[in-house]
Amino acid sequence: QSALTQPASVSGSPGQSITISCSGTSNDIGSYNLVSWYQQRPGKAPKFIIYEVSKRPSGVSNRFSGAKSGNTASLTISGLQAEDEADYYCCSYGGSSTVFGGGTKLTVL
Amino acid sequence: QVQLQESGPGLVKPSETLSLTCTVSGGSISSHYWSWIRQPPGKGLEWIGYIYYSGSTNYNPSLKSRITISVDTSKTQFSLNLASVTAADTAVYYCARLIGSPYYFDFWGQGTLVTVSS
């Protein structure tokens, strides 16, 4: 199963909003509302920030939101802060298997 | 708060078997799924496979022929064996807990770098 497709990098200024896309197929994102997102700061383990496309685990800021349309999921971060600078990975169930995106590096200018 | 800690050799020779153990603390290993994920240096995440506490498993099809994941509930540990390794298996290996039956990785270990080299 192929990895999900994410842009290599995005950037934004503090206070702005950015959106990271995650493109899959009808075999994964298109068929299941089982998309999750993870934030990974340099040298650290990934952190769970979104599940079931748009739900936030307890303790995750409401500045993070998720959505899905067709075979593409997206993560929006509003009110950008310096601490949001990190790599972001999408993940989807693909029918007996799990697949990650290639990751997107977010730079806060 | 659940904590996970990977342990095992940091250097493995080509063609040998990579063996890692994840120790779970702060919570029960029962009634949960447990997974291994890896990340080659400078690259993205790759799901390796998972095991239910009862012992049932599901593996990444691309690695299935070389993987064995096992669980020892008495020690609150689960383990990964990856056979016939090559340099392409060099990566940070993470263990994680799965939730949502099981679709989401909610708690992660800190990761351990395994280098394949002679």
Interface residues (C-beta under 8 A of the other chain):
Chain A: Q1 A3 L34 S36 Y38 K44 A45 P46 K47 F48 Y51 E52 P57 Y89 C91 Y93 S96 S97 T98 V99 F100 G101 G102 G103
Chain B: I37 G44 L45 E46 W47 N58 N60 P61 S62 Y94 G100 Y103 Y104 F105 D106 F107 W108 G109 Q110 G111
